[in-house]
Amino acid sequence: MTQQVVKIKSIKHITHDVLQVVTEKPQLLNFAPGQAAEISINREGWKNEKRPFTFTCLPDSDYLEFTIKTYPSHKGVTNELLHLNKNDELILHDVFGAIAYKGEGVFVAGGAGVTPFICIFRYLQSKNEIGNNKLIFANKTKGDIILAHEFKKLLGKNFINILSDEKANGYAHGQITEGFLKAHISDSTKNVYICGPPPMIDAVEKQLSSLGIGISAITKEEI
């Protein structure tokens, strides 16, 4: 894709460190649920600093939406996004992504790794095809959970949270373990989608293997 410059229509925090950025949509831009784009900021010194951000709007929306975790201490692109306002500009580069929906299953996300799943679940909801899909979402604290109310509304009891750094009523505590996965994955599970930091993905893959779920059933992407 050739570079496309888009103006920001709105930008706001949806958690203490996650931004929702809405921009114009170029006429010929196409993407599938779960895909991302390389994005840079249209400012001097930042135009070539590309980072991957996932589309969280529906493919047929007349705008683009990105849900972006910020890291102010890194002094990089996401920190710079914190200083942008409406009508500032971003540059869209290539569209890509390894996560694609292949059928009902269990989604396992760590932190910002949930972003490819946002668009997938919204897309399924738009077609009334949420079915028995499940989301296992690992975060440090309740305050880190991205779009908690929306996921609860979409998935009900199939929205399963686990917190590593906070004990709270109604939330599992600790890390994802083989036993935790076994409690939420059945013998009939045909698809598992994983997105998160590489160490989490490696650990979950090993646990799934122990549960008899092979590589062919797993779709994954690192953040």
C-alpha positions in Angstrom: 0.0 0.0 0.0 1.2 3.5 -0.8 1.5 5.8 2.2 -1.7 7.5 3.2 -2.0 10.5 5.5 -5.0 10.6 7.7 -6.3 13.2 10.1 -7.2 12.3 13.7 -10.9 12.8 14.3 -10.8 12.0 18.1 -8.2 10.7 20.6 -9.0 9.8 24.2 -8.0 7.5 27.1 -10.1 4.4 27.6 -7.9 3.1 30.5 -5.1 4.8 32.4 -2.5 3.9 29.7 -4.6 2.9 26.6 -5.7 5.4 23.9 -8.6 5.1 21.5 -7.6 6.9 18.3 -10.1 7.5 15.6 -9.0 8.8 12.1 -10.3 9.4 8.6 -10.4 6.3 6.4 -8.8 6.3 3.0 -11.2 5.3 0.3 -9.3 2.3 -1.0 -8.1 0.9 2.3 -9.1 -2.7 3.0 -8.4 -4.9 6.0 -9.7 -8.1 7.6 -10.7 -8.4 11.3 -7.6 -9.0 13.3 -5.2 -7.2 10.9 -3.0 -4.2 11.7 -1.2 -1.4 9.9 2.3 0.1 10.2 1.7 3.7 11.4 3.9 6.7 11.9 3.2 10.2 13.0 3.2 13.0 10.4 5.6 15.2 12.3 9.3 16.0 11.6 11.5 13.3 13.1 8.7 10.8 13.4 7.6 10.1 9.9 9.8 7.0 9.5 9.2 5.7 13.1 6.7 3.0 12.1 4.9 0.9 14.7 2.2 -1.8 14.2 -1.3 -0.9 15.5 -4.4 -3.1 15.1 -7.6 -1.9 13.5 -10.4 -2.1 16.1 -13.2 -0.7 14.0 -15.3 -2.9 11.6 -13.8 -3.2 8.1 -16.9 -1.4 6.6 -16.8 1.5 9.0 -16.3 4.9 7.4 -13.5 5.7 9.9 -10.5 3.9 11.3 -10.1 3.2 15.0 -7.0 2.0 16.8 -6.8 0.9 20.5 -3.2 1.6 21.6 -1.4 0.9 24.8 1.1 3.7 25.6 4.5 3.4 27.1 5.5 7.0 28.3 8.8 5.8 29.8 10.0 4.5 26.4 9.9 8.0 24.9 8.9 6.5 21.6 5.9 6.6 19.2 3.2 5.7 21.8 4.5 8.4 24.1 4.4 10.9 21.2 0.8 9.9 20.6 -0.1 11.2 24.1 0.7 14.7 22.8 -1.5 14.5 19.7 -4.9 16.2 19.3 -7.8 16.3 16.8 -6.7 17.2 13.3 -3.1 16.1 13.9 -2.0 13.6 11.2 -0.8 9.9 11.1 0.7 8.1 8.2 -0.6 4.6 7.3 1.8 2.2 5.7 1.4 -1.6 5.0 -1.6 -3.6 6.3 -0.7 -7.1 7.7 -1.5 -9.5 10.4 -1.3 -13.2 11.4 -4.5 -13.4 13.4 -7.6 -14.3 11.3 -10.8 -15.9 12.5 -11.0 -19.6 11.5 -14.0 -20.6 13.5 -15.4 -20.8 17.0 -12.8 -21.3 19.8 -10.9 -19.9 22.8 -9.1 -16.6 22.6 -6.2 -16.1 25.0 -4.9 -12.5 25.3 -2.2 -10.8 27.5 -2.7 -7.1 28.0 -2.6 -5.2 24.7 -2.6 -8.5 22.9 -6.4 -8.3 23.0 -6.5 -5.7 20.3 -6.7 -8.0 17.3 -9.6 -9.8 19.0 -11.6 -6.5 19.5 -12.3 -6.3 15.8 -13.0 -10.0 15.4 -15.5 -10.0 18.2 -17.2 -6.8 17.0 -17.4 -8.4 13.5 -18.9 -11.6 14.8 -21.4 -9.6 16.8 -22.4 -7.6 13.7 -23.2 -10.9 12.0 -24.9 -12.4 15.2 -22.2 -15.1 15.2 -20.5 -14.7 18.6 -21.6 -18.3 19.4 -19.7 -20.0 22.2 -16.4 -18.2 21.6 -14.5 -17.5 24.8 -11.9 -14.9 25.8 -9.4 -15.6 28.5 -7.8 -12.2 29.3 -4.7 -11.8 31.5 -3.9 -8.5 33.0 -2.0 -7.1 36.0 -5.0 -5.3 37.6 -8.7 -4.6 37.0 -7.7 -1.1 35.8 -5.7 -2.6 33.0 -8.6 -4.5 31.4 -9.3 -2.9 28.0 -13.0 -2.6 27.1 -14.1 -4.7 30.1 -17.8 -3.6 29.8 -18.0 -4.3 26.1 -16.5 -7.7 26.4 -18.8 -8.6 29.3 -21.8 -7.5 27.2 -20.6 -9.4 24.1 -19.5 -12.6 25.8 -21.2 -12.9 29.2 -19.8 -15.8 31.2 -17.4 -16.5 28.4 -15.4 -13.4 29.3 -12.8 -14.9 31.7 -10.3 -12.6 33.5 -7.2 -13.4 35.4 -5.1 -10.8 37.3 -1.5 -11.3 38.2 -0.9 -8.3 40.5 -4.3 -7.8 42.2 -6.7 -10.0 44.1 -10.3 -9.1 43.5 -13.7 -10.7 44.0 -14.9 -12.4 40.8 -11.5 -12.5 39.2 -9.0 -15.4 39.0 -5.6 -14.5 40.5 -2.1 -15.4 39.2 -0.7 -16.5 35.9 -2.4 -18.6 33.2 -1.6 -22.3 34.1 -2.3 -25.6 32.4 -5.0 -26.2 35.0 -6.6 -22.8 34.4 -6.7 -23.5 30.6 -8.1 -27.0 31.2 -11.0 -25.5 33.1 -12.0 -23.4 30.1 -11.0 -25.5 27.1 -13.0 -28.6 26.2 -12.1 -31.7 24.2 -14.2 -30.3 21.4 -12.2 -27.0 21.1 -11.0 -26.8 17.6 -9.4 -23.4 17.5 -7.2 -21.4 20.0 -6.1 -17.9 19.3 -3.2 -16.4 21.3 -1.9 -12.9 21.3 0.5 -11.3 23.8 4.1 -11.0 24.8 6.4 -13.8 23.5 7.0 -15.4 26.9 3.3 -15.7 27.5 2.7 -17.3 24.1 5.5 -19.8 24.6 4.1 -20.8 28.0 0.5 -21.1 26.8 1.6 -23.2 23.7 3.4 -25.6 26.0 0.4 -25.9 28.3 -2.0 -26.4 25.3 0.3 -29.1 24.0 0.1 -30.9 27.4 -3.7 -30.7 27.0 -3.5 -32.4 23.6 -4.1 -29.3 21.5 -1.6 -29.3 18.6 0.0 -26.5 16.7 -2.4 -26.8 13.8 -5.2 -25.7 16.1 -3.3 -22.6 17.2 -3.3 -19.1 15.6 -0.9 -16.7 17.3 0.7 -13.3 17.0 3.3 -11.7 19.3 3.1 -8.1 20.5 
